[in-house]
């Protein structure tokens, strides 16, 4: 898939297409990169029915001993099975 412009404006369509293709191929797990948790939240909604794993930056990426994703967002995603 090619998009006219780069950026997060393409995230929802990309996740929709990935979910559709995964279903065709019989894939039941999806891994997404999500620095703030926004993409993971979209994926949770769009790709329901899949085991979803979100990968984020390591602790200390921006500042020592600091997480990039908020603790609240991480708890919310983990509570929903991500």
Protein Blocks (a to p, Z undefined) as FASTA:
>chain_A
ZZfbgcjklmmmmmmmmmmmmmmnopabdcdddfkommmmmmmmmmgoiacddddddehk
lpghiafbdfklmmmmmmnoZZ
